[in-house]
């Protein structure tokens, strides 16, 4: 690994870890507001109508949906940029590095979904949320890792990040297939035209970021009106941003956009999303609320499903000689990472908003309760397991994995 690559990875982890800490404060502040006399002001803020009108064309939504549909599109754009870079020249460009996290991510989506389905199979409205516990919040997870300081080797952070990338791919596919409203042909046609325009710009090796962004905004608007979730416009746009410039070999449009957006997303977009979606009024909530199918399925899916699914799928892949443990990662550390992936927070809240906002039965409270509980338990368990499994800080440079059976 060259110095530039190592510097990029180091700065990435520092940024994500700091973002996770800020996310914790934003979510905690929202919960505090939701359980004080300030609740009415909190709800009034999120329900504030925001409207854009040009002639007969209008987009009118409450502030909460502008955050969830608009700001989160920027988040998904950044996810797409990171994914493309990793696949072309990053850790995921080497097939040896993608097998274990890819298989682990599959287990980390399948088992939590099955646990949720088990508790909600008889409730059609609740079944809309089957994908909620399949998500992992990389910023929160890396934020917890920072609590272990220098004891955490880079190989663990890379594995966790790679697994989370595959997790994001799964979430994108789920959103595209399962969480769409009534489809508008006109909106889809406009979106298709935008994709063709982006492909044309990419083929010409255009370095004009403004042209890509303008077309991306039009595509976002078209998808918003089409019924396909508008955040997918961010991922589609990212796939067409050139990694290299033909006119200037020292300039990368993709890396420049990624660098410029990373701080914006980490310290603005995600904290605002957490603040807007984490507020849950716990007044009068007793233990019996946790026994409802939705919060129980989500909490157990995140807490048990993630660690069981990821670890068991990885263990099976290693025992079948399909791959091996990353250097410096023991079986105990692998299990700790699997537990840490149960922190679903941001993406789980986002999928929950798609699943339940338009249903006749209001399950948003149950959804948030399960996510917060499952994520909290996963964060504590992952931290404690990793703390017990990792060697002292001065031994984290070991390159020999512990391949002994768990």
Secondary structure, 3 states (H helix, E strand, C coil): CCHHHHHHHHHHHHHHHHHHHHHHHHHHHHHHHHCCCCHHHHHHHHCCEEEEEECCEEEEEEHHHHHHHHHHHHHHHHHHHHHHHHHHHCHHHCHHHHHHHHHHHHHHHHHHHHHHHHHHCCCCCHHHHCCHHHCCCHHHHHHHHHHHHHHCCHHHHHHHHHHHHHHHHHHHHHHHHHCCCCCCHHHHHHHHHHHHHHHHHHHCCCCCHHHHHHHHHHHHHHHHHHCCCCCHHHHHHHHCCCCCCCCCCCCCHHHHHHHHHHHHHHHHHHHHHHHHHHCCCCCCCCHHHHHCHHHHHHHHHHHHHHHHHHHHHHHHHHHCCCCCCCCCCCHHHHHHHHHHCCCCHHHHHHHHHHHHCCCCCCCHHHHHHHHHHHHHHHHHHHHHHHHHHCCCHHHCCCCCCCCCCC
